[in-house]
């Protein structure tokens, strides 16, 4: 785990250094070819081509970093008892906001737009059921399913201009459609992979703030027992899959407010006129919405639990690590959007981080066993890789 902890920090420093150079790199593309001699025009076109290749390389690198970080976000708590997950959810969201505040201080972002907080609130709403999903159907399968539904929502809203945003065009729409379709099909194939989920991690079994006298009372045989643990395997799988689909749709819609602000930044009649078109400038607003919404949900949860929430001390540091990885992944993704546009990055990220999570679940946590399951997993992996490549190259 030491390697997992250190790599996001290195990526974060590198990311901020790259972000500080973006404006300089983009400025080299400004200028007009009118009035230039033939040789100067050729030199300009050559420099523009080299710049496009460089931007593509930066965007692809940032995209892959986001895939790895997102797919590994829940690894730190896979073998940690989190109970109903509400405390872990709040801790990770607090970590997300703290990291974003530090990043915003370095980037010196412009005006704060409250509308972007709506996207964070939508994301926090979708992530409330994450622990339930992981307990029900496992880390790999859960992320793969919500990644597929998130892909459908995010890609379609960007490509066709839903929710008041402008549709984004690509050079080769056929490749883009085929790539997105394959990424979606891969998620459907992953649905047939059966996962072997351990119901109770070998960790802390009695939460803090819970009266020990209730262990044999209202909380059943074990105070850490969660309602999903008592559901039959078949119903648990159905519940987990349905919750994954709903969470994915919310995840896919969480970035729409930012796209809306950017699309209306050039409209003189809009309240967002002259707003920043640089995605990284909206990370703080997005994460502020995440923290506010998660705090609201946790407050309601504490009231429902009569001020005795299930607080597991061993989930605190892993929760902060999860939040750190998610925030750095978001910085990487937003940077990739500036180079490749979201209609290209969204299918790659949503399908890619599902594949990374599936690899964690199958190779490390042994959730996927058996020849048939492994064969289905390999087929779906090939499909998602093919779809991601087609989506990326649809830019050209």
C-alpha positions as CSV (number, residue, x, y, z in Angstrom):
1,X,0.0,0.0,0.0
2,X,3.0,2.4,0.4
3,X,3.3,2.6,-3.3
4,X,-0.3,3.4,-3.8
5,X,-0.1,6.2,-1.2
6,X,2.9,7.9,-2.6
7,X,2.0,7.9,-6.3
8,X,-0.9,10.3,-6.1
9,X,1.2,12.9,-4.4
10,X,3.8,12.7,-7.1
11,X,1.1,13.0,-9.8
12,X,-0.4,15.9,-7.9
13,X,2.8,17.9,-8.0
14,X,3.4,17.0,-11.6
15,X,-0.1,18.0,-12.5
16,X,0.1,21.4,-10.9
17,X,3.4,22.0,-12.8
18,X,1.8,21.1,-16.0
19,X,-1.3,23.2,-15.3
20,X,1.0,26.3,-14.7
21,X,2.4,25.8,-18.2
22,X,-0.9,25.4,-20.0
23,X,-1.5,29.0,-20.7
24,X,2.0,29.4,-22.1
25,X,1.7,26.4,-24.4
26,X,-1.7,27.5,-25.6
27,X,-0.5,31.0,-26.4
28,X,2.0,29.6,-28.9
29,X,-1.0,28.6,-31.1
30,X,-2.2,32.2,-31.4
31,X,-1.6,34.2,-34.5
32,X,-2.7,34.6,-38.1
33,X,-1.2,33.2,-41.2
34,X,-2.5,36.1,-43.3
35,X,0.3,38.0,-45.0
36,X,3.0,35.4,-44.2
37,X,5.2,34.2,-47.0
38,X,4.9,30.6,-48.2
39,X,7.8,29.3,-46.1
40,X,6.5,31.0,-43.0
41,X,3.1,29.4,-43.6
42,X,4.6,26.0,-43.9
43,X,6.6,26.6,-40.7
44,X,3.4,27.7,-38.9
45,X,1.5,24.6,-40.1
46,X,4.4,22.4,-39.0
47,X,4.5,24.0,-35.5
48,X,0.7,23.7,-35.2
49,X,0.9,20.0,-36.1
50,X,3.7,19.4,-33.5
51,X,1.6,21.4,-30.9
52,X,-1.5,19.2,-31.6
53,X,0.6,16.0,-31.2
54,X,2.1,17.4,-27.9
55,X,-1.4,18.3,-26.6
56,X,-2.7,14.9,-27.6
57,X,0.2,13.3,-25.6
58,X,-0.5,15.5,-22.6
59,X,-4.2,14.8,-22.7
60,X,-3.7,11.0,-23.1
61,X,-1.3,10.9,-20.2
62,X,-3.6,12.8,-17.9
63,X,-6.5,10.6,-19.0
64,X,-4.6,7.4,-18.2
65,X,-3.6,8.8,-14.8
66,X,-7.3,9.6,-14.1
67,X,-8.3,6.1,-15.1
68,X,-5.8,4.5,-12.7
69,X,-6.6,6.8,-9.8
70,X,-10.4,6.5,-10.1
71,X,-10.2,2.7,-10.5
72,X,-8.1,2.5,-7.3
73,X,-10.1,4.9,-5.2
74,X,-11.9,2.3,-3.1
75,X,-9.0,-0.1,-2.8
76,X,-7.8,1.3,0.6
77,X,-11.2,0.5,2.3
78,X,-11.8,-2.8,0.5
79,X,-10.7,-4.9,3.6
80,X,-11.7,-2.3,6.2
81,X,-15.0,-2.5,8.1
82,X,-17.0,0.6,7.2
83,X,-20.4,-0.5,8.5
84,X,-23.1,1.3,6.6
85,X,-20.5,3.5,4.9
86,X,-21.9,6.9,5.9
87,X,-18.9,7.9,8.1
88,X,-16.4,6.7,5.5
89,X,-18.3,8.7,2.8
90,X,-18.1,11.9,4.9
91,X,-14.4,11.4,5.6
92,X,-13.5,10.8,2.0
93,X,-15.6,13.9,0.9
94,X,-13.9,16.0,3.5
95,X,-10.5,14.9,2.1
96,X,-11.7,15.7,-1.4
97,X,-12.5,19.3,-0.4
98,X,-9.2,19.8,1.6
99,X,-7.1,18.6,-1.4
100,X,-9.1,20.9,-3.7
101,X,-8.5,23.9,-1.5
102,X,-4.8,23.3,-1.6
103,X,-4.9,22.9,-5.3
104,X,-7.0,26.0,-5.8
105,X,-4.5,28.0,-3.7
106,X,-1.6,27.0,-6.0
107,X,-3.6,27.4,-9.2
108,X,-5.1,30.8,-8.1
109,X,-8.4,30.0,-9.8
110,X,-10.7,32.8,-10.9
111,X,-14.4,33.5,-9.9
112,X,-16.2,30.9,-7.8
113,X,-19.4,29.8,-9.6
114,X,-22.0,28.3,-7.1
115,X,-23.7,26.4,-10.0
116,X,-20.7,24.1,-10.2
117,X,-21.4,23.1,-6.7
118,X,-24.6,21.4,-8.0
119,X,-22.5,18.9,-9.9
120,X,-20.6,18.1,-6.7
121,X,-23.9,17.6,-4.8
122,X,-25.1,15.2,-7.5
123,X,-21.9,13.2,-7.3
124,X,-22.1,13.0,-3.5
125,X,-25.7,11.8,-3.8
126,X,-24.6,9.0,-6.2
127,X,-21.6,8.0,-4.0
128,X,-23.7,7.6,-0.8
129,X,-24.5,4.0,-1.8
130,X,-20.9,3.0,-2.7
131,X,-20.3,0.9,0.3
132,X,-23.6,-0.9,-0.1
133,X,-22.7,-1.7,-3.8
134,X,-19.2,-3.0,-2.9
135,X,-20.6,-5.2,-0.1
136,X,-23.4,-6.5,-2.5
137,X,-21.5,-7.3,-5.7
138,X,-17.9,-6.5,-5.1
139,X,-15.4,-3.7,-6.0
140,X,-14.8,-4.7,-9.6
141,X,-18.3,-5.5,-10.8
142,X,-19.9,-2.5,-9.0
143,X,-17.6,0.0,-10.6
144,X,-17.9,-1.6,-14.0
145,X,-21.7,-1.3,-13.9
146,X,-21.9,2.2,-12.6
147,X,-19.1,3.1,-15.0
148,X,-21.2,1.9,-18.0
149,X,-24.3,3.9,-17.0
150,X,-22.1,6.9,-16.2
151,X,-20.6,6.6,-19.7
152,X,-24.0,6.6,-21.3
153,X,-25.1,9.7,-19.5
154,X,-21.9,11.7,-19.7
155,X,-21.0,10.9,-23.3
156,X,-24.6,11.4,-24.6
157,X,-25.0,14.7,-22.8
158,X,-21.7,16.0,-24.2
159,X,-22.2,14.6,-27.7
160,X,-25.8,15.6,-28.3
161,X,-26.0,18.7,-26.1
162,X,-28.4,17.7,-23.4
163,X,-29.3,19.9,-20.4
164,X,-28.6,23.2,-22.2
165,X,-25.0,22.6,-23.2
166,X,-23.6,22.8,-26.8
167,X,-23.0,19.5,-28.6
168,X,-19.4,18.6,-29.1
169,X,-18.2,17.6,-32.5
170,X,-15.4,15.2,-33.4
171,X,-13.5,14.7,-36.6
172,X,-14.7,11.1,-37.1
173,X,-18.1,10.7,-35.5
174,X,-18.5,7.1,-36.7
175,X,-15.4,6.0,-34.7
176,X,-16.7,8.0,-31.7
177,X,-20.1,6.2,-31.8
178,X,-18.5,2.8,-32.3
179,X,-16.1,3.4,-29.4
180,X,-18.8,4.6,-27.0
181,X,-21.0,1.6,-28.0
182,X,-18.2,-0.9,-27.4
183,X,-17.4,0.7,-24.0
184,X,-21.1,0.3,-23.1
185,X,-21.3,-3.3,-24.4
186,X,-18.2,-4.1,-22.3
187,X,-20.1,-3.1,-19.2
188,X,-23.0,-5.3,-20.2
189,X,-20.6,-8.2,-20.6
190,X,-19.1,-7.6,-17.2
191,X,-22.6,-8.0,-15.8
192,X,-22.4,-11.7,-16.4
193,X,-19.2,-12.1,-14.4
194,X,-20.0,-13.6,-11.0
195,X,-18.1,-12.2,-8.1
196,X,-17.2,-13.9,-4.9
197,X,-17.7,-11.2,-2.2
198,X,-16.6,-11.7,1.4
199,X,-19.3,-10.4,3.7
200,X,-17.2,-9.4,6.6
201,X,-13.7,-8.0,6.4
202,X,-11.1,-9.1,9.0
203,X,-11.0,-5.8,10.8
204,X,-12.6,-3.7,13.5
205,X,-16.0,-5.3,14.4
206,X,-17.4,-2.9,17.0
207,X,-17.9,0.8,15.9
208,X,-17.2,3.8,18.1
209,X,-20.1,5.7,19.7
210,X,-22.2,2.5,19.9
211,X,-23.3,1.3,23.3
212,X,-21.7,-2.2,23.7
213,X,-24.9,-3.3,25.4
214,X,-26.7,-3.1,22.1
215,X,-24.4,-5.6,20.5
216,X,-26.6,-8.5,21.3
217,X,-29.7,-6.3,21.0
218,X,-31.0,-4.1,18.2
219,X,-27.9,-4.5,16.1
220,X,-28.0,-8.3,16.0
221,X,-25.2,-10.7,16.7
222,X,-22.6,-8.3,15.5
223,X,-22.8,-4.5,15.9
224,X,-21.2,-4.1,12.5
225,X,-23.8,-6.1,10.7
226,X,-25.3,-4.1,7.9
227,X,-28.7,-4.7,6.3
228,X,-27.3,-5.8,3.0
229,X,-25.4,-8.6,4.8
230,X,-28.7,-10.2,5.8
231,X,-30.1,-10.2,2.2
232,X,-30.0,-13.4,0.2
233,X,-27.2,-13.6,-2.4
234,X,-29.6,-13.4,-5.4
235,X,-31.5,-10.3,-4.0
236,X,-28.2,-8.8,-2.9
237,X,-26.9,-9.0,-6.5
238,X,-30.1,-7.4,-7.9
239,X,-30.0,-4.6,-5.3
240,X,-26.3,-4.0,-6.0
241,X,-26.7,-3.8,-9.7
242,X,-29.7,-1.5,-9.5
243,X,-27.9,0.9,-7.1
244,X,-24.9,0.8,-9.4
245,X,-27.0,1.9,-12.4
246,X,-28.5,4.8,-10.4
247,X,-25.2,5.9,-9.1
248,X,-23.7,5.8,-12.5
249,X,-26.4,8.0,-14.0
250,X,-25.8,10.6,-11.2
251,X,-22.0,10.4,-11.8
252,X,-22.5,11.0,-15.5
253,X,-24.6,14.1,-14.8
254,X,-22.3,15.6,-12.2
255,X,-20.1,17.4,-14.7
256,X,-23.0,18.9,-16.7
257,X,-23.1,22.2,-14.6
258,X,-19.4,22.9,-15.5
259,X,-20.0,22.3,-19.2
260,X,-23.1,24.6,-19.0
261,X,-21.0,27.4,-17.5
262,X,-18.3,27.0,-20.1
263,X,-20.7,26.9,-23.0
264,X,-22.4,30.1,-21.9
265,X,-19.2,32.0,-21.2
266,X,-19.2,33.5,-24.7
267,X,-22.9,34.7,-24.5
268,X,-23.1,38.4,-23.6
269,X,-26.6,38.0,-22.2
270,X,-25.6,35.1,-19.9
271,X,-24.8,35.5,-16.2
272,X,-21.7,33.4,-16.9
273,X,-20.3,35.7,-19.6
274,X,-16.5,35.7,-19.6
275,X,-16.4,32.8,-17.2
276,X,-13.3,30.6,-17.4
277,X,-13.2,27.8,-20.0
278,X,-10.4,26.1,-18.2
279,X,-11.8,23.0,-16.4
280,X,-9.3,23.0,-13.6
281,X,-10.7,26.4,-12.4
282,X,-14.0,24.6,-11.3
283,X,-12.5,21.9,-9.2
284,X,-12.9,23.8,-5.9
285,X,-16.5,24.7,-6.6
286,X,-17.3,21.1,-7.6
287,X,-15.6,19.6,-4.5
288,X,-17.3,22.2,-2.3
289,X,-20.6,20.9,-3.5
290,X,-19.4,17.4,-2.7
291,X,-18.5,18.3,0.9
292,X,-21.6,20.4,1.6
293,X,-23.9,17.6,0.3
294,X,-22.0,14.8,2.2
295,X,-22.2,16.8,5.4
296,X,-25.9,17.3,4.9
297,X,-26.5,13.6,4.4
298,X,-24.2,12.7,7.4
299,X,-26.2,15.1,9.6
300,X,-29.4,13.5,8.6
301,X,-27.9,10.1,9.3
302,X,-26.7,11.1,12.7
303,X,-30.1,12.4,13.6
304,X,-31.7,9.1,12.4
305,X,-29.2,7.1,14.5
306,X,-30.0,9.3,17.5
307,X,-26.5,10.8,17.7
308,X,-24.9,7.3,17.7
309,X,-23.5,6.9,14.2
310,X,-21.4,3.9,13.3
311,X,-17.9,5.4,13.4
312,X,-15.0,3.0,12.6
313,X,-11.7,4.5,13.5
314,X,-9.7,2.3,11.1
315,X,-11.7,3.8,8.2
316,X,-10.4,7.3,8.8
317,X,-7.0,7.3,7.1
318,X,-8.1,5.0,4.2
319,X,-11.1,7.4,3.7
320,X,-8.7,10.3,3.5
321,X,-6.5,8.4,1.0
322,X,-9.6,7.6,-1.1
323,X,-10.5,11.2,-1.2
324,X,-7.0,12.2,-2.2
325,X,-6.9,9.8,-5.0
326,X,-10.3,10.9,-6.3
327,X,-9.4,14.6,-6.3
328,X,-6.1,14.1,-8.0
329,X,-7.9,11.9,-10.6
330,X,-10.4,14.7,-11.1
331,X,-7.5,17.2,-11.7
332,X,-6.1,14.8,-14.3
333,X,-9.4,14.3,-16.0
334,X,-10.2,18.0,-16.2
335,X,-6.8,18.6,-17.6
336,X,-7.4,15.9,-20.2
337,X,-10.7,17.7,-21.2
338,X,-8.8,20.8,-22.1
339,X,-6.6,18.8,-24.6
340,X,-9.1,16.2,-25.9
341,X,-12.6,17.5,-25.0
342,X,-15.0,15.6,-22.7
343,X,-16.8,13.7,-25.6
344,X,-13.5,11.8,-26.0
345,X,-12.3,11.6,-22.4
346,X,-15.6,10.6,-20.8
347,X,-15.9,7.1,-22.5
348,X,-12.2,6.4,-21.9
349,X,-12.3,7.3,-18.2
350,X,-15.6,5.7,-17.3
351,X,-14.7,2.4,-19.1
352,X,-11.1,2.5,-18.2
353,X,-11.4,2.9,-14.4
354,X,-14.0,0.1,-14.4
355,X,-11.3,-2.1,-16.0
356,X,-8.7,-1.1,-13.4
357,X,-11.2,-1.8,-10.6
358,X,-12.0,-5.2,-12.1
359,X,-8.3,-6.0,-12.2
360,X,-8.0,-5.1,-8.5
361,X,-11.0,-7.2,-7.7
362,X,-9.9,-10.2,-9.7
363,X,-6.1,-10.3,-9.3
364,X,-5.7,-8.9,-5.7
365,X,-9.0,-9.5,-3.9
366,X,-9.8,-12.8,-5.8
367,X,-13.4,-11.7,-6.4
368,X,-13.5,-13.4,-9.8
369,X,-12.8,-17.1,-9.9
370,X,-13.4,-20.0,-12.4
371,X,-12.5,-20.5,-16.0
372,X,-15.8,-19.2,-17.4
373,X,-15.7,-16.1,-15.3
374,X,-12.1,-15.4,-16.3
375,X,-13.0,-15.9,-20.0
376,X,-15.9,-13.5,-19.8
377,X,-13.7,-11.0,-18.0
378,X,-11.0,-11.3,-20.6
379,X,-13.5,-10.8,-23.5
380,X,-15.0,-7.7,-21.8
381,X,-11.5,-6.3,-21.2
382,X,-10.7,-6.6,-24.9
383,X,-14.0,-4.9,-25.8
384,X,-13.4,-2.0,-23.5
385,X,-9.9,-1.5,-24.6
386,X,-11.0,-1.5,-28.3
387,X,-13.8,1.0,-27.5
388,X,-11.5,3.3,-25.7
389,X,-8.9,3.4,-28.5
390,X,-11.7,4.1,-31.1
391,X,-13.0,6.9,-29.0
392,X,-9.5,8.5,-28.6
393,X,-8.7,8.3,-32.3
394,X,-12.1,9.7,-33.4
395,X,-10.5,13.1,-32.6
396,X,-8.4,12.8,-35.8
